[in-house]
């Protein structure tokens, strides 16, 4: 009965897109819940954590960070209830005399996700934050791509991309960059500004593969026309020339460019890996069903492995990385 029910649901494109939205959002919400719960536990029992260098201000900072992440998580979820146009499309809003119609609610959600990952890096610190980022990227992108491609193969039709995809990918990419600028760079704002402007200019001037830029998830950064981008690049170069530590800031900018390109490649690699694993899993399931019908009732091994690794990484983010050292 449950198999027939799920089959009926997943034959509908809207239901499959809704499933994709839920799978994309779930790992980030696990992160928000994990950090928030720890902050509130710290507030209730501060004496249990007051050892070593744990001071009152450190505890207050942790509680404030947890509260901010919880608020951002609630605001992010609220965006989907404010804009209920469809599971794979955002409503367009026109700001008169400023720009063309834009999905403003999508952009708000993207900023929320970016800030959530930035605060997560602040909570975990940079090294553990990088491990956390890769774990959530796997659980979010590869697993969702696997499930979505599998449901498409089973239903026999391709479903539109869930509208959460661009939001989550934007947050993952720029959350990593903002954290790098905050932890490793002397002038965070200048570095972030330079990376974004130069990457957008490269996209306009050079015909490079899309996985280098991840254009589909740029959200409101697509609004920058060439004139604005060239003007922004000129302002950034002027700042760089006038800086006494221009060589160090130029190196920071170059590393930031490489880091953003790396994040874009990870997004591409995980999504493609999920698609390929789903196609392989589906082909194996079809072969087994034809050759050994009785064996078709058992779980698919590839699906079990992907599911197991994704959940193991989520547990690691929720408990292991969140442990106090």
C-alpha positions in Angstrom: 0.0 0.0 0.0 2.8 2.4 0.9 4.7 1.6 -2.3 1.6 2.3 -4.4 0.9 5.5 -2.5 4.4 6.8 -3.0 4.3 5.8 -6.7 1.2 7.8 -7.2 2.6 10.8 -5.5 5.9 10.8 -7.3 4.3 10.6 -10.7 3.3 14.2 -10.3 5.9 16.9 -11.2 4.8 19.2 -8.4 5.1 16.5 -5.8 8.6 15.6 -7.0 9.6 19.3 -6.9 8.2 19.6 -3.4 10.2 16.5 -2.3 13.4 18.1 -3.8 12.7 21.4 -1.9 12.4 19.4 1.4 15.6 17.4 0.7 17.6 20.5 -0.1 16.5 22.4 3.0 16.7 19.5 5.5 20.5 19.4 6.1 20.7 23.1 6.6 17.8 23.0 9.1 19.6 20.2 10.9 22.6 22.5 11.2 20.4 25.3 12.5 18.6 23.1 15.0 22.0 21.6 16.3 23.6 25.0 16.9 20.5 26.5 18.3 19.8 23.7 20.8 23.4 23.9 22.0 23.1 27.6 22.6 19.9 27.2 24.6 21.4 24.3 26.6 24.4 26.6 27.4 22.0 29.3 28.5 20.2 26.9 30.9 23.4 25.3 32.3 26.3 27.7 31.9 28.2 26.3 34.8 28.6 22.9 32.9 30.5 24.7 30.1 32.5 27.2 32.2 35.9 25.5 32.0 39.3 26.6 30.6 38.9 29.8 28.6 35.1 29.7 28.6 34.2 33.1 29.9 30.9 34.9 30.4 31.3 36.8 27.1 32.1 33.7 25.2 29.0 32.0 26.5 27.0 35.2 25.6 28.4 35.2 22.1 27.5 31.5 21.6 23.9 32.1 22.8 23.6 35.2 20.6 24.9 33.3 17.6 22.5 30.4 18.3 19.6 32.8 18.5 20.5 34.5 15.3 20.7 31.2 13.5 17.3 30.2 14.8 15.8 33.5 13.6 17.4 33.2 10.2 16.1 29.6 9.9 12.6 30.6 10.8 12.8 33.5 8.3 14.1 31.2 5.6 11.2 28.7 6.1 8.7 31.6 6.2 9.8 32.6 2.7 8.2 29.5 1.3 4.9 30.3 3.0 5.0 33.9 1.9 5.6 32.9 -1.7 3.6 29.8 -2.5 3.5 30.2 -6.3 4.8 26.7 -7.1 7.4 24.2 -5.9 9.7 25.1 -8.8 9.1 28.8 -9.4 9.2 32.1 -7.4 6.9 35.0 -7.8 8.3 38.1 -9.5 8.1 41.5 -7.9 8.8 44.7 -9.8 10.6 47.6 -8.1 9.6 50.7 -10.1 12.3 52.5 -12.0 15.0 50.4 -10.3 15.2 47.1 -12.0 13.2 44.5 -13.9 10.9 42.1 -12.1 12.8 39.9 -9.7 12.0 37.1 -7.3 12.7 39.1 -4.2 11.5 36.4 -1.8 14.1 34.1 -3.3 16.8 36.6 -2.7 15.8 37.1 0.9 15.9 33.3 1.4 19.4 33.2 -0.3 20.7 35.9 2.0 19.3 34.0 5.0 21.1 30.8 4.0 24.3 32.6 3.4 24.2 34.2 6.8 23.4 30.8 8.4 26.5 29.2 6.9 28.6 32.3 7.8 27.4 31.9 11.5 28.0 28.2 11.3 31.7 28.9 10.4 31.9 31.3 13.3 30.5 28.6 15.6 32.7 25.7 14.3 35.7 27.8 13.5 37.3 27.7 10.0 38.9 24.2 9.9 35.9 22.3 11.4 33.7 24.7 9.4 35.2 23.5 6.1 34.6 19.9 7.2 31.0 20.8 8.1 30.6 22.6 4.7 31.7 19.5 2.7 29.5 17.2 4.7 26.4 19.3 4.2 27.2 19.9 0.5 27.3 16.1 0.0 24.1 15.5 2.0 22.3 18.4 0.3 23.5 18.3 -3.4 24.5 14.7 -4.1 21.7 13.0 -2.2 19.0 15.4 -3.6 20.3 15.0 -7.2 20.3 11.2 -6.7 16.7 11.1 -5.4 15.4 13.6 -8.0 17.0 11.8 -11.0 15.8 8.4 -9.6 12.2 9.7 -9.4 12.5 11.1 -12.9 13.6 7.8 -14.3 10.8 5.9 -12.5 8.1 8.4 -13.6 9.5 8.6 -17.2 9.5 12.4 -17.3 11.9 15.1 -16.2 10.7 17.4 -13.5 11.6 21.1 -13.3 14.5 22.0 -10.9 13.2 22.7 -7.4 13.1 26.4 -6.6 15.2 25.8 -3.5 18.2 24.7 -5.5 19.5 28.2 -6.5 18.9 29.4 -2.9 20.8 26.6 -1.2 23.7 26.6 -3.7 24.0 30.4 -3.4 24.2 30.1 0.4 26.7 27.3 0.3 29.0 29.1 -2.1 28.9 32.6 -0.7 28.7 31.4 2.9 32.1 29.7 2.3 33.5 32.9 0.7 32.3 35.3 3.4 33.7 33.0 6.1 37.1 32.9 4.3 37.1 36.7 4.1 36.2 37.0 7.8 38.8 34.5 9.1 41.8 34.7 6.7 41.7 38.3 5.2 42.8 41.7 6.5 40.1 43.6 4.5 37.1 41.2 4.3 34.7 43.6 2.6 37.2 44.6 -0.1 38.2 40.9 -0.8 34.5 39.8 -1.0 33.6 42.7 -3.2 36.6 42.0 -5.5 35.9 38.3 -5.8 32.2 38.9 -6.8 32.9 41.7 -9.2 35.8 39.9 -11.0 34.0 36.6 -11.2 31.0 38.3 -12.8 33.3 40.1 -15.3 35.0 36.9 -16.2 31.6 35.4 -16.9 30.8 38.2 -19.3 34.1 38.3 -21.1 35.1 34.6 -21.3 33.2 31.6 -22.6 34.2 29.2 -19.9 32.2 26.1 -18.7 29.2 26.9 -16.5 30.5 24.8 -13.6 33.2 27.4 -13.1 30.7 30.2 -12.4 27.5 28.3 -11.3 25.4 30.9 -13.1 22.1 29.4 -12.4 22.5 30.0 -8.6 23.8 33.6 -8.7 20.3 35.0 -7.6 20.5 38.8 -7.3 24.1 39.0 -8.4 22.8 38.6 -12.0 21.4 42.1 -11.8 24.8 43.7 -12.3 25.1 45.0 -15.8 28.5 45.4 -17.5 28.7 49.2 -16.8 28.1 48.6 -13.0 30.6 45.8 -12.9 33.3 47.8 -14.7 32.7 50.7 -12.4 32.8 48.4 -9.4 36.1 46.9 -10.6 37.6 50.4 -11.1 36.6 51.3 -7.5 38.1 48.1 -6.2 41.4 48.6 -8.2 41.7 52.1 -6.9 41.3 50.9 -3.3 43.9 48.2 -4.0 46.4 50.6 -5.5 46.1 53.0 -2.5 46.5 50.3 0.1 49.9 49.9 1.8 49.4 46.1 1.9 48.2 45.7 -1.7 50.3 42.7 -2.4 48.8 40.8 0.5 45.3 41.9 -0.4 45.9 40.8 -4.0 46.9 37.4 -2.8 43.8 37.2 -0.6 41.7 38.1 -3.6 43.4 35.5 -5.8 42.8 32.8 -3.1 39.2 33.9 -2.8 38.7 33.5 -6.6 40.1 30.0 -6.4 38.0 29.2 -3.4 34.8 30.3 -5.2 35.7 28.4 -8.3 36.4 25.4 -6.1 32.9 25.8 -4.5 31.3 26.0 -7.9 33.1 22.9 -9.0 32.0 21.0 -5.9 28.4 21.9 -6.6 28.8 20.7 -10.2 30.6 17.5 -9.2 28.2 16.5 -6.4 25.1 17.1 -8.6 26.6 15.2 -11.5 27.7 12.4 -9.2 24.2 12.1 -7.9 22.7 12.0 -11.4 25.2 9.3 -12.5 24.7 7.2 -9.4 20.9 7.3 -9.9 21.2 6.3 -13.5 23.4 3.4 -12.6 21.2 2.4 -9.7 18.1 2.5 -11.9 19.8 0.4 -14.7 20.9 -2.2 -12.1 17.4 -2.3 -10.6 15.8 -2.9 -14.1 18.3 -5.6 -14.9 17.8 -7.4 -11.5 14.0 -7.1 -11.9 14.1 -8.8 -15.3 16.7 -11.4 -14.5 15.7 -12.2 -10.9 12.2 -10.9 -10.2 12.2 -12.3 -6.7 15.2 -10.2 -5.8 13.5 -6.9 -6.7 11.9 -6.7 -3.3 15.3 -6.0 -1.7 16.7 -2.5 -1.3 19.0 -1.2 -4.0 22.6 -1.3 -2.7 23.7 1.9 -4.4 20.7 3.8 -2.9 21.4 2.3 0.5 25.1 3.5 0.4 24.2 7.0 -0.7 21.4 7.2 2.0 23.8 5.8 4.6 26.7 8.2 3.9 24.4 11.2 3.8 22.8 10.4 7.1 26.2 9.6 8.7 27.5 13.0 7.6 24.3 14.7 9.0 24.8 12.9 12.4 28.4 14.1 12.3 27.4 17.7 11.8 24.7 17.5 14.5 26.7 15.8 17.2 30.4 15.1 16.5 31.5 18.4 15.1 29.2 20.2 17.6 31.1 18.7 20.6 32.9 21.1 22.8 36.7 20.8 23.0 
